[in-house]
Amino acid sequence: MPHLYILKNKVGKHYIGITVLNPEERIERHNSGGVVSTKVDRPWELIYTEIFTTIKEAREKEKKVKSWKGGSAFRKFIAKAAGSSNGRTHPSGGWYLGSNPSPAALGRKKNLAG
């Protein structure tokens, strides 16, 4: 299933992407230097993920969120998602994993998503 995901690094920079891989596998690629656009700013943490039924839907949401990046709409989106930092679902169906998700939170997300 396609996922929208948001990464954050230690200086507060964000990266927004989509993948058909498990988001945890994708972040491993980012942090191993396998993604050119994020290689310099490592390490990254997965702070948000949202599951879609089609890649087209995921791409549309990615474009929308990227259009907000750096602006107040993006900050509001992240803040709203942060309201569920304990691993519960976000009203949009996404998951905010917090700035440093615990293994338990990641496990709950995997079990519920799948």
Summary of the structure (lengths in Angstrom):
residues: 114
radius of gyration: 13.0
end to end distance: 9.9
largest distance: 33.4
contacts: 309
relative contact order: 0.18
helix: 42%
strand: 22%
